[in-house]
Amino acid sequence: MYSLIADIVGTLFMVYYYLMLAYILMSWFPNARESSIGQFIGRLVDPYLAIFRRFIPPLGGMLDLSPIVAFIALRFIQSGVDYLLRLLFLA
């Protein structure tokens, strides 16, 4: 039972990682974020990234490091969720 739930949760985290990466890469292309796909991904990813953008200002006005911190934080969150699942199902 643990393995199935852990696989599903892990897959959801991986999908979110890829959505964040796609959204960040979209900033390199003009009007990509304004497309319907860009807006959809933005609605999923922007609330999470906004948390980090409040505390980490862009360097030099152009270089936004908040996504890097967001990726690291999401990895810690994933590890914490996995630990909680282990406690619930393997204890």
C-alpha positions as CSV (number, residue, x, y, z in Angstrom):
1,M,0.0,0.0,0.0
2,Y,2.8,2.4,0.9
3,S,4.6,1.7,-2.4
4,L,1.5,2.6,-4.5
5,I,0.8,5.9,-2.6
6,A,4.5,6.8,-2.6
7,D,4.7,6.3,-6.3
8,I,1.6,8.4,-7.0
9,V,2.8,11.2,-4.7
10,G,6.3,11.0,-6.3
11,T,4.8,11.2,-9.7
12,L,2.7,14.3,-8.8
13,F,5.8,16.0,-7.4
14,M,7.8,15.2,-10.6
15,V,4.9,16.6,-12.8
16,Y,5.0,19.8,-10.7
17,Y,8.8,20.0,-11.1
18,Y,8.4,19.7,-14.9
19,L,5.6,22.3,-14.9
20,M,7.8,24.7,-13.0
21,L,10.7,24.1,-15.4
22,A,8.4,24.7,-18.4
23,Y,7.1,27.9,-16.9
24,I,10.6,29.2,-16.3
25,L,11.8,28.3,-19.8
26,M,8.8,30.0,-21.3
27,S,10.2,33.3,-20.0
28,W,12.9,32.9,-22.7
29,F,10.4,33.0,-25.5
30,P,8.4,36.1,-26.3
31,N,4.6,35.8,-25.6
32,A,5.0,32.1,-24.5
33,R,3.5,32.8,-21.1
34,E,0.6,34.7,-22.6
35,S,-0.5,31.6,-24.6
36,S,-3.3,29.4,-23.3
37,I,-0.8,26.7,-22.2
38,G,1.4,29.3,-20.6
39,Q,-1.5,30.8,-18.7
40,F,-2.7,27.4,-17.5
41,I,0.8,26.5,-16.2
42,G,1.1,30.0,-14.7
43,R,-2.1,29.4,-12.7
44,L,-0.6,26.2,-11.3
45,V,3.0,27.4,-10.7
46,D,2.8,31.2,-10.0
47,P,1.2,30.9,-6.5
48,Y,4.1,28.7,-5.3
49,L,6.8,30.8,-6.9
50,A,5.2,34.0,-5.6
51,I,6.0,32.9,-2.1
52,F,9.7,33.0,-2.9
53,R,9.6,36.1,-5.1
54,R,8.3,38.1,-2.0
55,F,11.5,37.3,-0.1
56,I,14.2,37.0,-2.9
57,P,14.5,40.1,-5.1
58,P,15.9,39.7,-8.6
59,L,19.6,40.4,-8.9
60,G,20.4,43.3,-11.1
61,G,16.8,43.6,-12.0
62,M,17.0,40.7,-14.4
63,L,18.3,37.5,-12.8
64,D,15.5,35.9,-10.7
65,L,17.0,33.3,-8.3
66,S,13.7,32.5,-6.6
67,P,12.9,29.5,-8.8
68,I,16.1,27.9,-7.7
69,V,15.2,28.2,-4.1
70,A,11.6,27.1,-4.9
71,F,13.0,23.9,-6.5
72,I,15.2,23.2,-3.4
73,A,12.2,23.9,-1.1
74,L,10.0,21.6,-3.1
75,R,12.5,18.8,-2.8
76,F,12.6,19.2,1.0
77,I,8.8,19.2,1.0
78,Q,8.8,16.0,-1.1
79,S,11.2,14.4,1.4
80,G,9.0,15.4,4.3
81,V,5.9,14.0,2.6
82,D,7.7,10.8,1.9
83,Y,8.8,10.6,5.5
84,L,5.2,11.1,6.8
85,L,3.9,8.4,4.4
86,R,6.5,6.0,5.8
87,L,5.4,6.8,9.3
88,L,1.8,6.3,8.5
89,F,2.1,3.1,6.5
90,L,5.2,1.3,7.8
91,A,4.9,2.0,11.5
